[in-house]
Amino acid sequence: MRTRNPGGGIGGDRHRRLLTWYRRHHRDLPWRRTSDPYAILVSEMMLQQTRVAVVEDRWRRFLERFPDIEALAGASTDDVLALWSGLGYYQRARQLHAAARAIRDRHGGQVPAEAERLRELPGVGAYTAAAVASIAFDRPEPLVDGNAARVLARWFRLRGDPRAGETARRLARHAAELVPQDGGAGEWNQALMELGALVCLPRRPRCAACPVASSCGAAAEGRPERYPGPARTTRPVRESVVRVALEWNGRWLLRRNGAGETPEGLFEFPALPCPSGRTTPATVARLVEHRWGWRVEDCRDLGTVRHQILARSIAVRVFTARVIAGPASPSRTAGTFRWAALGGLSELPVSGATLKIARLLARR
């Protein structure tokens, strides 16, 4: 017997039409070709606040290096961070590493199937646990990411911030009502999110191409963009920093961030305490000699690279210089410094800003 959903339309027909559309039109993403819970866990951790296009290649490379729980759990933190370099939000890498060790030690190397047990793992929140449980194990766990929230808000004409308050609670209830209970939960969740990614867009939604437009309250109203309404946003804090790339015998000086520095534990080109807008090559050369005792030549301004860290938008002004003399050999620099060839950065845990600067150096 067919049942009607609260937002209008026939529930069975809505499911059938959306799933038929998904099977024909979904993106061929690599993690959709596997049922391995570990591979799916890795994809979900990588996809947090990161674009799909960025994750695809990194996911493949990560699994080539760490093909299973045992390989990841037995790796060093530096090796894991090196494979994560450029993805940002590096705490995710540390949490995934810790989760792998917990799975090895507490679960015999097998990813738990139940969402509540998945949530006990380091770094695995309610959304990631539900995603792995439904997609990898077909457990009837509802998923509400940004795309699914937009679709549901339009189906049921819900106004308000989809991430907070009564709107978020109602979206969660509708998602739970719609997820299949007797098989197919993972496919349904992915179809719902895919519809939001490809058709039910934030601006100019493609209602004419939507397979379930006939059961959408916002489409019937003729104002789909009105829903769900604006979410609370925080303007990024704008910052500027000066970094210097010092070269000595074909290698470049990197400094490792300490505890409390962001991103912690990663190598970056050293920063200098000077204002970005008023700094000159001569100023940089004097500061390098004052801070480290090295004289440099051919100091140049390479330009600016831009980088985003959480709510910080950072303009990095880059200078480069060649070390020619100093009170001690630069090769013996102690502490948190290291000299590395540009081609060897892939073997080190480095930040996304460091990779951008390296590309700038390679083109100079």
Secondary structure, DSSP 8 states (H G I E B T S, - for coil): ---B-TTSSBHHHHHHHHHHHHHHH----GGGG---HHHHHHHHHHHTTS-HHHHHHHHHHHHHHS-SHHHHHTS-HHHHHHHHTTS--THHHHHHHHHHHHHHHHSTT---SSHHHHTTSTT--HHHHHHHHHHHH--------HHHHHHHHHHTT--S-TTSHHHHHHHHHHHHHHS-SSS-HHHHHHHHHHHHHHTS-SSS--GGG-TTGGG-HHHHHT-GGGSS--------EEEEEEEEEEEETTEEEEEE--TTSSSTT-EE--EESS-TTT--HHHHHHHHHHHH--EEEEEEEEEEEEEEETTEEEEEEEEEEEEEE-SS-GGG--TTEEEE-GGGGGGS-B-HHHHHHHHHHHH-
